[in-house]
């Protein structure tokens, strides 16, 4: 029983921290997209993208609801954590594929990418997905549709 509480506290800490990161980066994304200069965008590789920011806010909200339910002692909160992980990994994969396509295009048409650098493809959706991917790989055996 004590081991289960330790596992849940680790999941709670992870879920809260990831949800706050997604919400913060989503807010910066949206602020930059509507023309508010945050001063953090270039340092954190956050482009001006309202739709990308909204997507990050949705993922952060899903994780936050998972934390909220887990903190209230409801086991159903894990479903929000699982959905947040899936959404995060899908979002990360899409951005990684877009980046790979742009990189391949830069090799095929180098004259179109004279002032382009690989760091131009870094997005919060990619590097925020790395700890989520690590959590998924660590907890992959805990995913089940049936509570035993």
C-alpha positions in Angstrom: 0.0 0.0 0.0 2.8 2.4 0.9 4.5 1.6 -2.4 1.4 2.6 -4.3 1.2 5.9 -2.5 4.8 6.6 -3.5 4.1 5.8 -7.1 1.1 8.1 -7.1 3.0 10.9 -5.5 5.6 10.6 -8.2 2.9 10.7 -10.9 1.3 13.7 -9.2 4.6 15.6 -9.1 5.2 14.7 -12.8 1.7 15.6 -13.8 1.7 19.0 -12.1 5.1 20.0 -13.3 4.3 19.0 -16.9 0.9 20.6 -16.9 2.4 23.9 -15.6 5.2 23.8 -18.3 2.7 23.2 -21.1 0.4 26.0 -19.8 3.3 28.4 -19.5 4.7 27.7 -22.9 1.3 27.7 -24.5 0.6 31.1 -23.0 3.9 32.4 -24.3 3.1 31.0 -27.7 -0.2 32.8 -27.8 1.2 36.0 -26.5 3.8 36.1 -29.1 1.2 35.2 -31.8 -1.0 38.1 -31.0 2.0 40.5 -30.9 2.9 40.8 -27.2 6.7 40.7 -26.8 7.4 38.5 -23.9 11.2 38.7 -24.2 11.4 34.9 -23.7 10.5 33.7 -27.1 13.9 33.6 -28.7 15.6 32.1 -25.7 13.0 29.3 -25.4 12.6 28.7 -29.1 8.9 29.8 -28.9 7.6 31.0 -32.3 4.6 33.3 -32.7 1.9 30.7 -33.2 -1.5 31.0 -31.7 -2.8 27.6 -32.8 0.3 25.8 -31.5 -0.1 27.7 -28.2 -3.7 26.7 -28.0 -2.7 23.0 -28.5 -0.1 23.3 -25.7 -2.8 24.8 -23.4 -5.1 22.0 -24.2 -2.5 19.4 -23.3 -1.5 21.3 -20.2 -5.2 21.5 -19.1 -5.6 17.7 -19.6 -2.6 17.0 -17.4 -3.8 19.5 -14.8 -7.2 17.8 -14.6 -5.4 14.5 -14.1 -3.4 16.1 -11.3 -6.5 17.6 -9.8 -8.3 14.2 -9.7 -5.3 12.3 -8.5 -4.8 14.9 -5.7 -8.4 14.4 -4.7 -7.7 10.6 -4.4 -9.6 9.6 -7.5 -8.0 6.9 -9.5 -9.8 8.1 -12.6 -7.2 10.9 -12.8 -4.8 8.5 -14.3 -6.9 8.4 -17.5 -6.3 12.2 -17.9 -2.6 11.5 -17.4 -2.7 8.8 -20.1 -4.6 11.0 -22.5 -2.2 13.9 -21.9 0.8 11.6 -22.6 -0.8 10.4 -25.8 -1.6 14.0 -26.9 1.9 15.2 -26.0 3.6 12.3 -27.9 1.4 12.8 -31.0 2.1 16.6 -31.0 5.8 15.9 -30.5 5.8 13.4 -33.4 4.1 15.8 -35.7 6.6 18.6 -35.0 9.5 16.1 -35.3 8.2 15.0 -38.7 7.8 18.6 -39.9 11.3 19.3 -38.8 12.7 16.2 -40.5 10.8 17.3 -43.7 12.2 20.8 -43.6 15.7 19.4 -43.0 15.4 17.0 -46.0 14.1 19.9 -48.0 17.1 22.0 -47.1 19.4 19.3 -48.5 17.4 19.1 -51.7 16.9 22.8 -52.3 19.8 24.5 -50.4 19.3 27.8 -52.2 15.9 28.3 -50.5 17.5 27.8 -47.0 20.4 30.2 -47.1 19.6 31.9 -43.7 18.0 28.8 -42.2 19.4 26.9 -39.2 18.3 23.6 -37.6 17.4 25.4 -34.4 14.7 27.2 -36.3 12.8 24.0 -36.1 12.9 23.6 -32.3 9.5 24.0 -30.9 8.2 23.6 -27.3 6.0 20.7 -28.5 9.2 18.8 -29.2 11.3 19.5 -26.2 8.4 19.4 -23.7 7.6 15.9 -25.1 10.9 14.5 -24.1 10.2 14.1 -20.4 6.7 12.8 -21.3 8.3 10.2 -23.6 10.6 9.3 -20.7 7.7 8.9 -18.4 5.8 6.8 -20.9 8.8 4.5 -21.3 9.2 4.2 -17.6 5.4 3.6 -17.0 4.5 1.6 -20.1 3.8 -1.5 -18.1 1.3 0.4 -15.9 -1.0 1.2 -18.9 -4.0 -1.0 -18.8 -7.7 -0.6 -19.6 -8.8 -3.0 -16.9 -8.2 -2.2 -13.2 -6.9 -5.3 -11.5 
